[in-house]
Amino acid sequence: MNTGIEQNKTIEVSAAVLQRSDGSFLLAQRPADKIWAGYWEFPGGKVEPGETAHHALVRELREELGIEVQTAYPWLTRVFTYPHATVRLSFFRVTEWTGEMHPHEGQQFSWQRPTEVSVNPILPANAPILRALELPSLYAISNVAELGVEPFLASLQAKLDAGLQLVQLREKHLSHDELHALALRMVAMMQPYGAKLIVNADVELARGIGADGVQLTAAQVASLDERPDVPWCGASCHSAEELRRAEALGCDFALLSPVLPTQSHPGEPTLGWEKFAVCVSGSTIPVYALGGLSNDDMHTAWQRGAHGIALLRQAWVS
């Protein structure tokens, strides 16, 4: 990736997260004749005058790797200031391509997994991207209120067996003691699978039961001065302004809702997919689409810039 050496100017760069079906992604080592030689990064390069970020991505991957992009989803944007320049990186997740990869610029390649990156050093701007890649595409929200405790836990077990990796515990009808007892059972079930449990709103409960993080309400995001000290912090948002606030607070990811009409809030205004795409454009953190969705909406969400989708009722159907 040639980011140039210009001072006092933001350089637009397109970067590719090439992902295989097993979840691994490609990193490339910068060749000896480039600045930051030897550092590992996501392939890509500078957006030329008259190009869109997507066009630059396609051209750079053709020139650098010898492949033709078939499917690329807009994802995250990161601005990073190096000693030599400030770069704005537009990341795309590339899931389909044709052609055999060849190091046209003499670089080394390595397929890596998000939690097991074995190459170093990593180019500094890419560290948040590696963390974001630890998040799965599906974010399930508990539904004890409708299913009951035991049927819900039975469904959770089945979904864990099928690969579910991220769950939010959100049961406002339960007492604190009931919620605490349920959370402990969920932690015990999920930890052997390496799945993450996120507790809605209650930071102290999340810490107390050894959950992986907390999902802040929109009101909490607006009122807090700093990010809670938990491994993972999500934010519930309903507008672009709330997303920007979540980013400024240092949240790791966000929910943006409601995208479509929901069973629980019939007749209420929704974002729709086009407004959702406008809100998440340029987001620096992964955003899950929420509201009136099913698993069939995953690709639509990706096309609109989402990291994935969050499901409540639909998450627990067989």
C-alpha positions in Angstrom: 0.0 0.0 0.0 1.6 3.2 -1.1 0.4 6.0 1.2 2.7 8.6 -0.1 4.9 11.1 1.8 3.0 14.3 1.6 2.9 16.6 4.6 -0.2 18.5 6.0 -2.6 16.7 3.7 -5.0 13.9 4.3 -4.3 11.1 1.8 -7.3 9.0 0.8 -6.5 5.2 0.8 -8.6 2.1 0.0 -7.7 -1.0 2.0 -9.0 -4.6 1.5 -9.8 -7.1 4.2 -9.7 -10.2 2.0 -11.7 -12.9 3.9 -11.9 -16.6 3.2 -14.9 -18.7 4.2 -13.1 -20.0 7.3 -12.8 -16.5 8.7 -9.1 -16.0 7.9 -7.9 -12.8 6.3 -4.9 -11.7 4.3 -2.0 -9.4 5.5 0.8 -8.3 3.3 4.3 -7.2 4.3 5.5 -3.9 2.9 8.5 -4.3 0.6 12.0 -2.9 1.3 11.7 0.1 -1.0 8.6 1.5 0.8 8.2 3.6 3.9 7.5 1.4 6.9 9.2 -1.4 5.2 8.7 -4.8 6.9 5.5 -3.8 8.5 2.3 -5.9 7.9 -0.9 -4.3 6.6 -4.0 -4.9 4.7 -3.5 -4.7 0.9 -4.6 -1.5 -0.9 -3.4 1.9 -1.9 -3.9 5.5 -2.6 -7.1 6.8 -4.3 -6.1 8.6 -7.5 -7.8 11.8 -8.7 -11.2 11.0 -10.3 -11.5 7.6 -8.6 -14.0 6.4 -6.0 -12.7 4.4 -3.1 -14.2 1.2 -4.6 -12.6 1.8 -8.0 -9.2 2.4 -6.3 -9.7 -0.9 -4.3 -10.3 -2.9 -7.5 -7.3 -1.3 -9.3 -4.9 -1.7 -6.4 -5.8 -5.4 -5.9 -5.3 -6.0 -9.6 -1.9 -4.3 -9.6 -0.7 -5.6 -6.2 -2.1 -9.1 -6.2 -3.2 -9.9 -9.7 -6.8 -10.6 -8.7 -10.2 -9.3 -9.8 -12.6 -8.2 -7.1 -16.1 -9.8 -7.4 -17.7 -8.8 -4.1 -16.5 -6.0 -1.8 -18.6 -4.6 1.0 -17.9 -1.1 2.4 -17.0 -1.4 6.1 -14.9 1.0 8.3 -13.1 4.3 7.9 -10.1 5.1 10.0 -8.0 8.3 10.0 -4.4 7.9 11.2 -1.6 10.4 11.5 1.9 9.1 10.8 5.0 11.2 11.1 5.0 11.6 7.3 1.3 12.0 6.5 -2.3 11.7 7.7 -4.2 9.0 5.9 -7.9 8.3 5.7 -8.4 4.6 5.1 -11.6 3.3 3.7 -11.7 -0.4 4.5 -13.7 -2.9 2.4 -14.4 -6.5 3.2 -13.6 -8.5 0.1 -15.3 -11.9 0.1 -15.1 -13.0 -3.6 -12.4 -12.6 -6.2 -11.0 -14.4 -9.2 -7.4 -15.1 -10.3 -4.4 -16.5 -8.5 -2.6 -14.2 -6.0 0.9 -13.2 -7.0 3.1 -10.7 -5.1 3.5 -8.2 -8.0 5.4 -5.8 -5.7 7.6 -8.4 -4.0 5.6 -8.4 -0.8 5.1 -11.4 1.5 1.6 -12.7 2.2 0.1 -14.4 5.2 -3.4 -15.6 6.0 -4.2 -14.8 9.6 -7.1 -15.2 12.2 -8.4 -12.3 14.2 -7.5 -13.7 17.7 -4.3 -15.5 16.5 -2.3 -12.9 14.5 1.2 -14.4 14.3 3.0 -11.8 12.2 4.6 -8.5 13.4 5.1 -5.6 13.4 1.6 -4.5 12.3 1.2 -1.1 10.8 -0.2 1.1 13.6 -3.3 2.2 11.7 -4.5 -1.4 11.4 -4.6 -2.4 15.1 -8.3 -1.3 15.6 -9.2 -3.2 12.4 -7.8 -6.4 13.8 -9.9 -6.0 16.9 -13.1 -5.3 14.9 -12.5 -8.5 13.0 -13.0 -10.4 16.3 -16.7 -9.5 16.2 -18.9 -12.0 14.3 -21.6 -11.0 11.8 -24.5 -12.1 14.0 -25.3 -10.4 17.3 -28.1 -12.3 19.1 -30.3 -10.6 21.8 -31.8 -12.7 24.5 -35.6 -13.3 24.5 -36.4 -14.8 27.9 -39.5 -12.6 28.2 -41.3 -14.6 25.4 -39.6 -18.0 25.6 -39.1 -18.5 29.4 -35.8 -19.2 31.1 -35.4 -22.9 30.4 -36.6 -22.9 26.8 -34.3 -19.9 26.1 -31.3 -21.6 27.6 -32.1 -24.8 25.6 -32.2 -22.6 22.4 -29.0 -20.9 23.5 -27.2 -24.2 23.8 -28.4 -25.3 20.3 -27.2 -22.0 18.8 -23.8 -22.2 20.5 -23.4 -25.7 19.1 -24.2 -24.2 15.7 -21.6 -21.5 16.0 -23.2 -18.5 17.7 -20.5 -16.3 19.2 -22.0 -13.0 20.4 -25.1 -12.6 22.7 -26.6 -9.6 24.5 -28.4 -10.3 27.8 -31.3 -7.8 27.7 -34.3 -8.7 30.0 -35.8 -5.7 31.6 -38.6 -7.6 33.2 -36.3 -9.6 35.4 -35.3 -8.6 39.0 -31.7 -8.0 39.7 -31.3 -11.3 41.4 -33.1 -13.2 38.6 -30.9 -11.4 36.0 -27.8 -12.2 38.0 -28.6 -15.9 38.2 -29.4 -16.1 34.5 -26.2 -14.3 33.6 -24.1 -16.7 35.6 -25.7 -19.7 33.8 -25.1 -18.1 30.4 -21.5 -17.3 31.2 -20.9 -21.0 32.2 -22.6 -22.2 29.0 -20.8 -19.7 26.6 -17.2 -19.7 27.9 -16.3 -23.2 26.6 -17.3 -22.0 23.1 -15.3 -18.8 23.4 -18.5 -16.9 22.8 -18.9 -13.4 24.2 -21.7 -12.3 26.6 -22.6 -8.6 26.6 -24.9 -7.3 29.4 -27.3 -4.6 28.6 -26.8 -1.3 30.5 -25.6 -2.7 33.9 -21.8 -2.2 34.0 -21.5 -3.6 37.5 -23.4 -6.7 36.7 -21.2 -7.3 33.7 -18.1 -7.0 35.8 -19.5 -9.0 38.7 -20.4 -12.1 36.6 -17.4 -12.1 34.4 -19.2 -11.1 31.2 -17.3 -9.9 28.2 -18.7 -6.4 28.1 -21.7 -4.1 28.3 -24.2 -2.7 25.8 -24.8 1.0 26.7 -28.2 2.6 26.2 -28.4 5.7 24.0 -29.0 7.7 27.2 -25.8 6.3 28.8 -23.8 7.1 25.6 -25.1 10.7 25.8 -24.3 11.2 29.5 -21.0 9.3 30.1 -17.7 11.2 30.0 -15.6 8.1 29.5 -16.0 4.5 28.2 -16.6 1.9 31.0 -13.6 -0.2 31.8 -14.8 -3.5 30.3 -13.3 -5.6 27.6 -16.0 -4.9 25.0 -18.3 -1.9 25.0 -21.3 -1.5 22.6 -23.6 1.4 22.1 -27.2 1.5 21.2 -27.8 4.3 18.6 -30.7 5.6 16.6 -29.0 8.3 14.4 -25.8 9.4 12.8 -25.2 11.9 15.7 -25.5 9.1 18.3 -23.1 7.0 16.3 -20.5 9.8 16.3 -21.0 10.2 20.0 -20.4 6.4 20.5 -17.2 6.7 18.5 -16.0 9.7 20.5 -16.6 7.8 23.7 -14.4 4.9 22.5 -17.1 2.2 22.1 -16.0 -0.9 20.3 -19.2 -1.3 18.2 -22.7 0.0 17.9 -26.3 -1.1 17.2 -28.2 1.2 14.9 -32.0 0.8 14.9 -34.8 0.5 14.0 -34.0 -0.3 10.4 -37.4 -1.9 9.5 -40.8 -2.0 11.3 -40.7 -4.2 14.3 -43.3 -6.4 16.1 -42.6 -4.7 19.4 -43.0 -1.1 18.1 -45.6 -1.2 15.3 -46.1 2.0 13.4 -43.0 3.8 14.8 -40.7 5.6 12.3 -37.9 3.5 10.9 -34.5 4.3 9.3 -34.9 2.2 6.2 -31.8 0.8 4.4 -30.9 3.9 2.6 -30.9 6.2 5.6 -29.1 3.4 7.5 -26.3 3.4 4.9 -26.0 7.2 5.1 -25.7 7.0 8.9 -23.0 4.4 8.9 -21.0 5.8 6.0 -17.6 6.8 7.4 -18.1 5.0 10.7 -14.9 4.2 12.6 -16.5 1.3 14.5 -18.4 -1.8 13.4 -22.2 -1.2 13.3 -24.9 -3.8 13.6 -28.2 -3.3 11.9 -31.2 -3.9 14.2 -35.0 -3.9 13.9 -37.4 -6.1 11.9 -34.6 -8.2 10.4 -34.0 -11.9 9.7 -30.9 -13.9 8.7 -31.9 -13.3 5.1 -31.0 -9.6 5.5 -27.3 -10.2 6.2 -26.1 -9.5 2.7 -28.3 -6.4 2.4 -26.8 -5.1 5.7 -23.3 -5.7 4.4 -24.0 -3.9 1.2 -25.2 -0.9 3.2 -22.0 -0.8 5.3 -23.0 -2.8 8.3 -20.7 -5.2 10.1 -23.6 -7.5 10.5 -27.1 -7.8 11.9 -28.6 -8.0 15.4 -31.6 -10.3 16.0 -34.0 -10.7 18.9 -36.9 -13.1 18.1 -35.3 -14.4 14.9 -32.1 -15.3 16.6 -33.8 -18.2 18.5 -35.9 -19.8 15.9 -35.0 -23.3 14.8 
